Amino acid sequence: MTEPCPNDSLSGASGGNGGGASSDSPGLCVSQKIHWPHNVTCYLVKFYRMTPCLWDHSHRDYSDKAAKERALQQFSAETGYPVEAVRKKLINLRNQFTNEWQKMDRSSNSAKPYRTKWAFYRPLSFLKDVVLPRKPRNAGAAMHVRSAHCPPNTEVTRCTNGAVSTGI
């Protein structure tokens, strides 16, 4: 019989490493909040940058789920954090990077442009090559789509109603 998830977080665990639990630890629930000290997050960002199969769409192993899983398991083994927690943290870091980049991009022409104070923005800036900030959508507005399947002089526009038009 399995026990329910405890209500307390793992932030008080020894060493701040998620309690040394692995992804197959019977006592750890995925929904538990795991504390990520700054130094471990820094190491995760460095590991992420040095493991392009996790983020670089042009990398030969990007589509290889087993290669990605091995990379996540390697980080898990080195730090004691569960694989699922590492996966979630990477998603959160990438999303936060994209949000910060969008804020800066949208305010770049304003009198007082937004400047991020987030410590991991610069270390994650390698993601700029693979993450395109999305422009806000307006009702009925057209969204320009980049596609490798179109000739270079063709502009593809996808309207919010789902219709697609092309033009030169």
Z-matrix of the N, CA and C atoms (Angstrom, degrees):
N
C 1 1.448
C 2 1.519 1 109.13
N 3 1.327 2 117.57 1 130.98
C 4 1.457 3 121.01 2 -179.83
C 5 1.511 4 110.58 3 -87.91
N 6 1.310 5 115.25 4 148.85
C 7 1.456 6 120.81 5 179.50
C 8 1.516 7 108.97 6 -94.07
N 9 1.336 8 117.60 7 150.30
C 10 1.464 9 120.30 8 178.79
C 11 1.518 10 110.88 9 -67.03
N 12 1.327 11 115.36 10 161.17
C 13 1.461 12 120.73 11 177.49
C 14 1.516 13 109.52 12 -63.34
N 15 1.333 14 118.09 13 133.39
C 16 1.464 15 119.38 14 174.34
C 17 1.522 16 109.65 15 -69.53
N 18 1.313 17 116.83 16 155.76
C 19 1.460 18 121.56 17 -177.79
C 20 1.518 19 113.08 18 -81.17
N 21 1.316 20 117.84 19 -21.54
C 22 1.464 21 118.75 20 -177.67
C 23 1.515 22 111.12 21 -80.06
N 24 1.338 23 115.82 22 154.26
C 25 1.465 24 120.30 23 -179.58
C 26 1.514 25 109.52 24 -85.98
N 27 1.304 26 115.94 25 169.70
C 28 1.458 27 121.38 26 177.76
C 29 1.512 28 112.01 27 -87.39
N 30 1.341 29 117.45 28 6.06
C 31 1.458 30 119.71 29 -174.53
C 32 1.515 31 112.40 30 -63.47
N 33 1.305 32 118.45 31 -21.32
C 34 1.455 33 120.40 32 179.39
C 35 1.509 34 112.46 33 -91.12
N 36 1.304 35 117.96 34 4.58
C 37 1.456 36 121.55 35 -177.86
C 38 1.512 37 110.66 36 -67.13
N 39 1.313 38 115.61 37 151.69
C 40 1.461 39 120.14 38 -177.33
C 41 1.516 40 110.91 39 -60.82
N 42 1.318 41 115.57 40 134.96
C 43 1.459 42 121.51 41 177.83
C 44 1.506 43 113.91 42 76.32
N 45 1.309 44 119.39 43 -7.37
C 46 1.458 45 121.85 44 179.23
C 47 1.512 46 113.37 45 64.36
N 48 1.320 47 117.19 46 25.03
C 49 1.459 48 119.33 47 -175.84
C 50 1.512 49 113.09 48 -106.67
N 51 1.322 50 116.90 49 27.67
C 52 1.452 51 118.45 50 179.10
C 53 1.511 52 111.73 51 82.23
N 54 1.310 53 117.86 52 16.00
C 55 1.448 54 121.19 53 176.83
C 56 1.512 55 113.40 54 81.76
N 57 1.320 56 118.02 55 8.11
C 58 1.450 57 120.94 56 -179.98
C 59 1.517 58 112.38 57 71.75
N 60 1.312 59 116.70 58 13.68
C 61 1.462 60 120.56 59 -178.34
C 62 1.514 61 110.62 60 -78.45
N 63 1.305 62 115.52 61 143.44
C 64 1.460 63 119.62 62 175.15
C 65 1.514 64 108.77 63 -98.61
N 66 1.332 65 116.51 64 174.72
C 67 1.460 66 120.51 65 -176.89
C 68 1.521 67 112.20 66 -64.17
N 69 1.335 68 117.69 67 -19.69
C 70 1.453 69 119.37 68 179.71
C 71 1.521 70 111.64 69 -106.20
N 72 1.312 71 117.61 70 17.65
C 73 1.450 72 122.07 71 179.01
C 74 1.520 73 109.81 72 -67.20
N 75 1.339 74 118.41 73 125.84
C 76 1.452 75 120.14 74 -175.74
C 77 1.521 76 113.79 75 -68.55
N 78 1.327 77 118.89 76 -24.53
C 79 1.453 78 120.78 77 -176.22
C 80 1.513 79 114.37 78 -89.21
N 81 1.313 80 119.13 79 -3.28
C 82 1.456 81 121.09 80 -174.56
C 83 1.512 82 111.13 81 -104.22
N 84 1.307 83 116.07 82 126.88
C 85 1.459 84 121.62 83 175.90
C 86 1.518 85 108.13 84 -97.18
N 87 1.321 86 116.98 85 139.64
C 88 1.457 87 121.46 86 -178.82
C 89 1.525 88 110.88 87 -61.77
N 90 1.327 89 117.17 88 -30.41
C 91 1.460 90 120.54 89 -176.51
C 92 1.528 91 112.86 90 -76.71
N 93 1.330 92 118.55 91 -7.28
C 94 1.459 93 120.33 92 179.35
C 95 1.517 94 110.59 93 -68.03
N 96 1.328 95 115.07 94 143.43
C 97 1.458 96 120.20 95 176.77
C 98 1.528 97 108.08 96 -78.35
N 99 1.305 98 115.09 97 129.55
C 100 1.458 99 120.80 98 -179.54
C 101 1.513 100 108.64 99 -112.12
N 102 1.299 101 116.20 100 132.51
C 103 1.464 102 121.80 101 179.51
C 104 1.527 103 109.24 102 -79.72
N 105 1.324 104 115.69 103 131.35
C 106 1.459 105 122.16 104 178.32
C 107 1.530 106 108.25 105 -116.18
N 108 1.330 107 118.31 106 97.34
C 109 1.470 108 119.60 107 176.94
C 110 1.528 109 110.48 108 -61.23
N 111 1.322 110 115.61 109 155.11
C 112 1.462 111 121.65 110 -177.31
C 113 1.528 112 111.74 111 -54.35
N 114 1.331 113 117.15 112 -44.09
C 115 1.469 114 119.44 113 -176.79
C 116 1.528 115 111.90 114 -65.98
N 117 1.331 116 117.90 115 -33.94
C 118 1.466 117 120.37 116 178.35
C 119 1.528 118 109.91 117 -72.56
N 120 1.336 119 116.20 118 -38.52
C 121 1.465 120 119.51 119 177.29
C 122 1.524 121 110.07 120 -64.90
N 123 1.324 122 117.33 121 -39.55
C 124 1.476 123 120.73 122 175.72
C 125 1.526 124 110.33 123 -59.17
N 126 1.326 125 116.25 124 -45.04
C 127 1.453 126 119.84 125 178.88
C 128 1.531 127 110.95 126 -63.72
N 129 1.334 128 117.04 127 -39.55
C 130 1.462 129 120.56 128 178.39
C 131 1.524 130 110.95 129 -62.46
N 132 1.326 131 117.40 130 -41.84
C 133 1.469 132 121.10 131 179.13
C 134 1.529 133 110.07 132 -63.49
N 135 1.325 134 117.44 133 -42.62
C 136 1.476 135 120.53 134 177.38
C 137 1.528 136 110.63 135 -63.67
N 138 1.323 137 116.23 136 -43.66
C 139 1.461 138 121.34 137 178.30
C 140 1.528 139 110.38 138 -60.74
N 141 1.321 140 116.27 139 -43.57
C 142 1.469 141 122.79 140 179.46
C 143 1.524 142 110.29 141 -60.18
N 144 1.321 143 116.81 142 -47.79
C 145 1.466 144 121.15 143 179.87
C 146 1.529 145 111.18 144 -61.31
N 147 1.324 146 116.99 145 -37.47
C 148 1.461 147 121.22 146 -177.54
C 149 1.538 148 112.76 147 -84.07
N 150 1.339 149 117.11 148 1.36
C 151 1.461 150 121.62 149 -178.92
C 152 1.528 151 108.88 150 -124.23
N 153 1.336 152 117.31 151 75.12
C 154 1.467 153 120.74 152 -173.12
C 155 1.526 154 114.94 153 -63.06
N 156 1.320 155 118.62 154 -18.51
C 157 1.472 156 118.42 155 177.95
C 158 1.525 157 111.09 156 -64.19
N 159 1.332 158 117.64 157 -16.48
C 160 1.465 159 121.38 158 179.43
C 161 1.522 160 113.23 159 -86.64
N 162 1.351 161 117.83 160 -19.10
C 163 1.467 162 118.83 161 -173.74
C 164 1.519 163 115.32 162 -138.69
N 165 1.310 164 119.57 163 -21.97
C 166 1.467 165 122.25 164 -173.39
C 167 1.529 166 111.09 165 -94.04
N 168 1.331 167 115.82 166 108.40
C 169 1.468 168 121.83 167 -177.65
C 170 1.527 169 112.75 168 -59.33
N 171 1.327 170 117.69 169 -24.60
C 172 1.464 171 120.36 170 -178.29
C 173 1.530 172 112.47 171 -89.81
N 174 1.321 173 118.31 172 -5.21
C 175 1.460 174 121.45 173 -179.80
C 176 1.527 175 109.90 174 -71.33
N 177 1.313 176 116.75 175 141.67
C 178 1.468 177 120.97 176 -175.35
C 179 1.531 178 112.55 177 -61.99
N 180 1.330 179 118.67 178 -27.88
C 181 1.463 180 121.43 179 -178.85
C 182 1.524 181 113.73 180 -98.32
N 183 1.337 182 117.28 181 6.54
C 184 1.467 183 119.54 182 -177.60
C 185 1.532 184 111.91 183 -59.47
N 186 1.321 185 117.63 184 -36.83
C 187 1.470 186 121.61 185 -178.96
C 188 1.522 187 112.97 186 -87.51
N 189 1.316 188 116.85 187 -1.87
C 190 1.463 189 121.63 188 -177.89
C 191 1.533 190 109.88 189 -89.51
N 192 1.322 191 116.50 190 100.87
C 193 1.469 192 121.13 191 -177.66
C 194 1.524 193 111.63 192 -60.87
N 195 1.331 194 116.84 193 -35.64
C 196 1.464 195 120.43 194 -179.54
C 197 1.530 196 110.64 195 -65.89
N 198 1.335 197 117.48 196 -39.41
C 199 1.465 198 121.04 197 178.39
C 200 1.526 199 110.35 198 -64.59
N 201 1.327 200 116.46 199 -41.78
C 202 1.466 201 120.37 200 177.84
C 203 1.523 202 110.62 201 -63.69
N 204 1.309 203 116.21 202 -42.72
C 205 1.466 204 120.59 203 -179.64
C 206 1.526 205 110.66 204 -64.29
N 207 1.342 206 117.17 205 -40.96
C 208 1.469 207 120.57 206 177.50
C 209 1.525 208 110.80 207 -61.17
N 210 1.325 209 116.20 208 -41.40
C 211 1.464 210 120.19 209 179.47
C 212 1.526 211 110.54 210 -63.42
N 213 1.323 212 117.04 211 -45.39
C 214 1.466 213 120.57 212 179.11
C 215 1.529 214 110.90 213 -64.42
N 216 1.328 215 116.81 214 -38.48
C 217 1.463 216 120.65 215 178.10
C 218 1.524 217 111.14 216 -66.46
N 219 1.326 218 116.81 217 -34.87
C 220 1.462 219 120.43 218 177.53
C 221 1.526 220 110.06 219 -62.47
N 222 1.333 221 116.95 220 -47.70
C 223 1.464 222 119.91 221 178.75
C 224 1.525 223 110.16 222 -62.45
N 225 1.317 224 116.29 223 -41.48
C 226 1.458 225 121.37 224 179.06
C 227 1.526 226 110.82 225 -60.01
N 228 1.321 227 116.84 226 -44.56
C 229 1.463 228 121.04 227 -179.65
C 230 1.528 229 111.45 228 -65.28
N 231 1.330 230 116.78 229 -36.98
C 232 1.465 231 120.85 230 -178.97
C 233 1.524 232 112.81 231 -72.18
N 234 1.318 233 116.99 232 -31.35
C 235 1.465 234 120.14 233 -172.28
C 236 1.519 235 114.69 234 -114.04
N 237 1.314 236 117.79 235 -19.12
C 238 1.454 237 120.75 236 -177.84
C 239 1.516 238 114.32 237 86.85
N 240 1.320 239 117.66 238 1.05
C 241 1.463 240 120.59 239 177.73
C 242 1.523 241 109.09 240 -81.64
N 243 1.336 242 118.01 241 141.64
C 244 1.468 243 120.64 242 178.77
C 245 1.531 244 111.41 243 -63.62
N 246 1.314 245 116.53 244 145.71
C 247 1.464 246 122.18 245 -179.05
C 248 1.524 247 110.87 246 -54.92
N 249 1.322 248 117.63 247 -44.75
C 250 1.465 249 120.35 248 -178.20
C 251 1.526 250 110.90 249 -64.26
N 252 1.321 251 117.85 250 -35.32
C 253 1.468 252 121.02 251 177.41
C 254 1.523 253 110.37 252 -67.59
N 255 1.327 254 117.27 253 -38.27
C 256 1.469 255 121.65 254 177.82
C 257 1.523 256 109.29 255 -65.06
N 258 1.320 257 116.63 256 -44.87
C 259 1.468 258 121.57 257 178.93
C 260 1.533 259 110.27 258 -58.34
N 261 1.330 260 116.85 259 -47.02
C 262 1.469 261 121.20 260 179.95
C 263 1.523 262 111.17 261 -63.99
N 264 1.317 263 116.97 262 -40.78
C 265 1.468 264 120.37 263 -179.45
C 266 1.523 265 110.25 264 -64.15
N 267 1.319 266 118.04 265 -41.21
C 268 1.466 267 120.83 266 178.32
C 269 1.523 268 111.22 267 -63.80
N 270 1.321 269 116.92 268 -40.53
C 271 1.470 270 120.25 269 177.22
C 272 1.523 271 109.77 270 -62.57
N 273 1.327 272 116.49 271 -44.86
C 274 1.464 273 120.21 272 179.99
C 275 1.524 274 111.95 273 -63.86
N 276 1.329 275 117.39 274 -42.04
C 277 1.467 276 120.67 275 178.38
C 278 1.525 277 110.68 276 -62.54
N 279 1.317 278 116.35 277 -44.83
C 280 1.469 279 120.26 278 -179.93
C 281 1.529 280 110.94 279 -64.06
N 282 1.326 281 117.17 280 -43.29
C 283 1.466 282 120.73 281 178.11
C 284 1.523 283 111.38 282 -63.17
N 285 1.327 284 116.90 283 -43.12
C 286 1.465 285 120.12 284 179.37
C 287 1.527 286 110.45 285 -64.73
N 288 1.327 287 117.00 286 -40.24
C 289 1.464 288 120.14 287 176.88
C 290 1.526 289 110.25 288 -59.25
N 291 1.326 290 116.38 289 -47.49
C 292 1.464 291 120.84 290 -179.55
C 293 1.524 292 110.90 291 -61.79
N 294 1.323 293 117.32 292 -42.79
C 295 1.468 294 120.78 293 178.65
C 296 1.526 295 111.68 294 -61.95
N 297 1.317 296 117.07 295 -44.28
C 298 1.465 297 121.03 296 179.37
C 299 1.527 298 110.54 297 -64.06
N 300 1.322 299 116.05 298 -42.22
C 301 1.466 300 120.62 299 180.00
C 302 1.525 301 110.29 300 -63.21
N 303 1.326 302 116.79 301 -42.53
C 304 1.464 303 120.68 302 178.82
C 305 1.525 304 111.39 303 -63.37
N 306 1.320 305 117.19 304 -42.62
C 307 1.469 306 120.20 305 178.49
C 308 1.522 307 110.37 306 -59.49
N 309 1.325 308 116.25 307 -44.22
C 310 1.464 309 120.29 308 -179.56
C 311 1.522 310 110.46 309 -66.66
N 312 1.323 311 116.92 310 -41.72
C 313 1.460 312 121.38 311 -178.95
C 314 1.529 313 111.27 312 -64.98
N 315 1.314 314 116.69 313 -44.34
C 316 1.467 315 120.98 314 -177.69
C 317 1.522 316 112.76 315 -68.83
N 318 1.316 317 117.13 316 -27.78
C 319 1.462 318 119.47 317 -177.77
C 320 1.525 319 112.58 318 -99.51
N 321 1.322 320 117.87 319 4.47
C 322 1.466 321 120.94 320 -173.99
C 323 1.522 322 113.44 321 -60.92
N 324 1.318 323 118.18 322 -29.71
C 325 1.465 324 121.07 323 -179.54
C 326 1.525 325 113.21 324 -95.84
N 327 1.306 326 117.32 325 3.10
C 328 1.463 327 119.82 326 -178.84
C 329 1.532 328 110.14 327 -83.61
N 330 1.322 329 115.34 328 166.94
C 331 1.464 330 120.72 329 -179.48
C 332 1.526 331 111.12 330 -63.71
N 333 1.320 332 116.63 331 -33.87
C 334 1.463 333 120.88 332 179.32
C 335 1.528 334 108.53 333 -127.21
N 336 1.340 335 117.44 334 86.31
C 337 1.466 336 120.15 335 -177.51
C 338 1.534 337 111.57 336 -63.57
N 339 1.316 338 114.97 337 148.52
C 340 1.459 339 121.68 338 178.32
C 341 1.523 340 109.10 339 -71.11
N 342 1.313 341 115.92 340 133.76
C 343 1.467 342 122.07 341 174.36
C 344 1.519 343 107.30 342 -121.98
N 345 1.299 344 115.42 343 123.43
C 346 1.455 345 119.42 344 -177.54
C 347 1.527 346 111.13 345 -71.58
N 348 1.306 347 114.83 346 145.73
C 349 1.461 348 121.36 347 174.09
C 350 1.524 349 109.88 348 -112.03
N 351 1.319 350 115.46 349 4.38
C 352 1.457 351 120.78 350 -177.35
C 353 1.525 352 109.63 351 -69.42
N 354 1.299 353 117.06 352 125.86
C 355 1.463 354 123.12 353 -174.31
C 356 1.527 355 113.89 354 -62.29
N 357 1.314 356 118.02 355 -25.69
C 358 1.465 357 119.92 356 -174.14
C 359 1.525 358 113.85 357 -99.94
N 360 1.331 359 117.10 358 5.46
C 361 1.466 360 118.98 359 -179.61
C 362 1.530 361 110.81 360 -63.34
N 363 1.300 362 116.94 361 -53.75
C 364 1.471 363 119.99 362 -177.99
C 365 1.534 364 112.16 363 -64.64
N 366 1.339 365 118.98 364 -45.24
C 367 1.470 366 118.06 365 177.96
C 368 1.532 367 113.93 366 -61.12
N 369 1.334 368 117.32 367 -26.28
C 370 1.465 369 120.53 368 179.51
C 371 1.526 370 112.80 369 -95.08
N 372 1.312 371 117.74 370 6.11
C 373 1.470 372 120.27 371 -176.11
C 374 1.527 373 113.20 372 -63.33
N 375 1.317 374 118.21 373 -15.01
C 376 1.469 375 120.25 374 174.72
C 377 1.529 376 110.97 375 -61.61
N 378 1.324 377 117.65 376 -19.56
C 379 1.466 378 121.53 377 179.66
C 380 1.522 379 112.97 378 -72.98
N 381 1.332 380 117.80 379 -13.82
C 382 1.467 381 120.22 380 -179.45
C 383 1.523 382 111.79 381 -57.79
N 384 1.315 383 117.00 382 -29.69
C 385 1.461 384 120.63 383 -179.15
C 386 1.527 385 112.87 384 -72.53
N 387 1.324 386 117.46 385 -19.92
C 388 1.464 387 119.76 386 -175.91
C 389 1.528 388 113.93 387 -118.55
N 390 1.315 389 117.26 388 -12.48
C 391 1.467 390 121.12 389 -179.54
C 392 1.515 391 108.08 390 -112.11
N 393 1.320 392 116.58 391 122.97
C 394 1.459 393 120.69 392 176.43
C 395 1.516 394 108.35 393 -101.84
N 396 1.334 395 118.18 394 121.24
C 397 1.465 396 117.74 395 177.70
C 398 1.517 397 110.13 396 -65.90
N 399 1.297 398 116.06 397 136.71
C 400 1.463 399 120.95 398 -179.02
C 401 1.514 400 109.92 399 -85.88
N 402 1.302 401 115.02 400 141.73
C 403 1.460 402 120.85 401 175.28
C 404 1.521 403 107.79 402 -81.77
N 405 1.326 404 117.61 403 147.40
C 406 1.464 405 118.80 404 178.50
C 407 1.520 406 110.83 405 -63.78
N 408 1.302 407 116.28 406 141.99
C 409 1.462 408 121.43 407 -179.74
C 410 1.518 409 109.64 408 -92.44
N 411 1.302 410 115.59 409 136.17
C 412 1.457 411 121.66 410 172.44
C 413 1.515 412 107.48 411 -106.86
N 414 1.308 413 116.60 412 148.81
C 415 1.466 414 120.23 413 179.86
C 416 1.522 415 109.42 414 -59.40
N 417 1.313 416 116.72 415 127.29
C 418 1.455 417 121.90 416 177.79
C 419 1.518 418 113.96 417 79.30
N 420 1.311 419 118.23 418 -1.08
C 421 1.464 420 121.07 419 -178.85
C 422 1.522 421 109.71 420 -81.33
N 423 1.307 422 115.39 421 159.72
C 424 1.460 423 120.66 422 178.82
C 425 1.519 424 109.15 423 -93.49
N 426 1.316 425 116.32 424 148.02
C 427 1.445 426 122.79 425 178.23
C 428 1.525 427 106.84 426 -118.61
N 429 1.324 428 117.38 427 124.10
C 430 1.453 429 120.27 428 179.86
C 431 1.521 430 109.01 429 -81.17
N 432 1.321 431 115.64 430 137.64
C 433 1.444 432 121.86 431 -175.48
C 434 1.518 433 108.91 432 -118.20
N 435 1.327 434 117.03 433 129.57
C 436 1.461 435 120.61 434 173.40
C 437 1.513 436 107.42 435 -89.03
N 438 1.309 437 116.49 436 135.70
C 439 1.449 438 119.11 437 -179.58
C 440 1.519 439 110.12 438 -144.05
N 441 1.316 440 114.85 439 135.39
C 442 1.463 441 120.33 440 177.06
C 443 1.525 442 110.69 441 -76.93
N 444 1.334 443 116.81 442 -11.02
C 445 1.458 444 121.13 443 -176.99
C 446 1.522 445 112.86 444 -88.66
N 447 1.314 446 117.89 445 -5.63
C 448 1.462 447 121.41 446 -177.21
C 449 1.521 448 109.93 447 -102.82
N 450 1.315 449 117.53 448 149.18
C 451 1.459 450 120.09 449 173.83
C 452 1.526 451 109.54 450 -59.84
N 453 1.334 452 118.35 451 153.50
C 454 1.456 453 121.44 452 -174.39
C 455 1.524 454 115.01 453 -59.08
N 456 1.313 455 119.46 454 -30.70
C 457 1.465 456 121.20 455 -177.94
C 458 1.524 457 113.09 456 -92.58
N 459 1.321 458 117.35 457 7.60
C 460 1.458 459 120.69 458 -178.54
C 461 1.518 460 109.53 459 -97.63
N 462 1.323 461 115.41 460 130.26
C 463 1.455 462 120.47 461 175.91
C 464 1.520 463 107.65 462 -102.95
N 465 1.308 464 116.62 463 127.14
C 466 1.451 465 121.42 464 179.57
C 467 1.515 466 107.53 465 -107.52
N 468 1.315 467 116.58 466 128.73
C 469 1.458 468 121.39 467 179.25
C 470 1.517 469 108.62 468 -122.70
N 471 1.325 470 115.61 469 127.81
C 472 1.458 471 120.39 470 176.25
C 473 1.521 472 106.75 471 -110.18
N 474 1.302 473 115.69 472 117.32
C 475 1.461 474 120.84 473 179.77
C 476 1.519 475 109.24 474 -79.39
N 477 1.314 476 115.80 475 157.41
C 478 1.456 477 119.31 476 -178.79
C 479 1.517 478 112.51 477 -65.47
N 480 1.323 479 117.54 478 -15.67
C 481 1.465 480 119.31 479 176.52
C 482 1.526 481 111.61 480 -85.03
N 483 1.352 482 117.23 481 2.42
C 484 1.452 483 121.98 482 176.38
C 485 1.512 484 114.60 483 96.24
N 486 1.328 485 118.49 484 -11.63
C 487 1.464 486 121.15 485 -179.71
C 488 1.525 487 109.61 486 -71.84
N 489 1.316 488 116.22 487 147.01
C 490 1.460 489 121.63 488 179.33
C 491 1.512 490 108.23 489 -120.33
N 492 1.331 491 115.89 490 133.36
C 493 1.459 492 119.38 491 176.01
C 494 1.513 493 108.42 492 -130.19
N 495 1.310 494 116.05 493 150.55
C 496 1.456 495 120.66 494 176.96
C 497 1.509 496 108.56 495 -123.45
N 498 1.289 497 116.12 496 153.37
C 499 1.457 498 120.74 497 178.34
C 500 1.507 499 110.24 498 -157.55
N 501 1.314 500 116.13 499 159.75
C 502 1.471 501 120.42 500 179.52
C 503 1.498 502 108.73 501 -109.93
